């Protein structure tokens, strides 16, 4: 990728990076109940890695 990114492309990339984060920790007991221990990354909407899946930006 080039050194200088166009602002619109940079904004799109920033939005894509937001979608790769884990869900908040408080969603685990809300969904599964108090006793269940589950990783928050298990119920994020979109999981994407810069290595695995490329974006069409």
Secondary structure, DSSP 8 states (H G I E B T S, - for coil): --SS--HHHHHHHHHHHHTTS---THHHHHHH-SS----GGGG-S----TTT-----
